[in-house]
Amino acid sequence: MAVLLIGTLDTKGRELGVLRDRLRSEGIKVLVIDAGTGDPEAIEPDIPRHRVFEAAGSSIDEVRRHRDRGRAVSAAAQGAARLVEQFLSEGGIEGILAIGGSAGTTIGTTAMRAAPFGLPKLMVSTLASGETRPYVGGSDLMMLPSVADLAGLNRITRRVLINAADAMIGMVRGQARPRPDSTPSEAPLITATMFGVTTPCVDRARTRLEAQGAEVIVFHATGVGGQAMEGLIRDGQVDGVLDLTTTELADELVGGVLSAGPDRLTAAVDASIPQVVSVGALDMVNFGPLETVPERFKGRTFHVHNPTVTLMRTLPDECRAIGERMAQALFNARVETIVLIPEQGVSALDAPGQPFHDPEADAALFSAIRDGLRGATHTRVESLPLHLNDPRFADAAVARLSDANTRYRSSDSSEHP
């Protein structure tokens, strides 16, 4: 077992040497991966750069021939991630530590995102105090600001590097020690999605599931939340999904700021686990302060949720497109999947007398889902004459998921894909 230390040895060799030596001084095995394109300086790697680029289906000669820095960084990131996957399959990683500027951060965090939840991951970066979502995504990796540029050793950078190494040492040793919460749980693990405007529904559903003995992890459907949930599902740690708040689809298709990307809703289908899906908060697209809303949306229906969050009502055509996307993502489910439709409204703002109440838009959404899932083998649509935040809707969602999970567990394992 070893800590992977990732960086570009042609520009960060001395800095990586400080990390390596600190880790080794505490008895931690280290494998240094060189993701640079030039000759290494200061220290020699354990995994040389030619192996990194070969793992990406390229070569160091090809990268140098093109003289394209962006291409080189992309190949190094892809290669480093594939090496991480390889080491993980062999059971040889107990942590990942990387350093870098924009290129090194791209490489290091891409490699870290290939590792599962819970494995210690620490990125020392000049970009750690800015917009970090492109690097962190839905992962549990940590970013430590380097304060000064990682260009030479001085009293600032040396202290930051030592702190980073000590943090990794602590995490690795902590992983090895028994902890009060480390006893494996026999409770089924259920993930759920929630937004402020769907909180009454999801809170009730969570309480009901916990009373049945399940452990429920709720994700805030803010883009990163959806990505994090689906990452956990892809890691194979989830038994069932209560995806009642799919609002991130609206941001992806219409152009809001809380998209979870084009693959949202695919993880549970790919993992072949039961799920109940609904249309929570698909009446809205999210933006920042009102003045940041793009000009092309001028004249639309808005609701200022707070000074930093502006919500825009989705139109019937947009709702139709969202419904089609949802149906497309769920059509090929290979185990029981239920789409539960609340006919009386999809969020706290989509009820009679509320600013986003729009039966026409909701009808377009619902009909697109029904039409798109007609003929699906394992996915069915069920409509209830209730609002999403009606307690009876939450109870129905829990009942459907519990029944689906029971049937899934009791079926012959050979039937599962």
Sequence and secondary structure as in RCSB ss.txt:
>XXXX:A:sequence
MAVLLIGTLDTKGRELGVLRDRLRSEGIKVLVIDAGTGDPEAIEPDIPRHRVFEAAGSSIDEVRRHRDRGRAVSA
AAQGAARLVEQFLSEGGIEGILAIGGSAGTTIGTTAMRAAPFGLPKLMVSTLASGETRPYVGGSDLMMLPSVADL
AGLNRITRRVLINAADAMIGMVRGQARPRPDSTPSEAPLITATMFGVTTPCVDRARTRLEAQGAEVIVFHATGVG
GQAMEGLIRDGQVDGVLDLTTTELADELVGGVLSAGPDRLTAAVDASIPQVVSVGALDMVNFGPLETVPERFKGR
TFHVHNPTVTLMRTLPDECRAIGERMAQALFNARVETIVLIPEQGVSALDAPGQPFHDPEADAALFSAIRDGLRG
ATHTRVESLPLHLNDPRFADAAVARLSDANTRYRSSDSSEHP
>XXXX:A:secstr
 EEEEEE HHHHHHHHHHHHHHHHHTT  EEEEE  SS   SS  SB HHHHHHHTT  HHHHHHHT HHHHHHH
HHHHHHHHHHHHHHTT EEEEEEEESHHHHHHHHHHHHTS TTS EEEEETTTTS  HHHHTTS  EEEE SS S
SS  HHHHHHHHHHHHHHHHHHHHHHS  TT S   S EEEEEE GGGHHHHHHHHHHHHHTT EEEEEE SSHH
HHHHHHHHHTT  SEEEE   THHHHHHHT S    TTTT HHHHHT  EEE  TTTTEEEESSGGGS GGGTTS
 EEEEETTEEEEE  HHHHHHHHHHHHHHHTT SS EEEEEETT SSTTSSTTSTT  HHHHHHHHHHHHHHTTT
 SSEEEEEESS TTSHHHHHHHHHHHHHHHHHHHHS GGG  
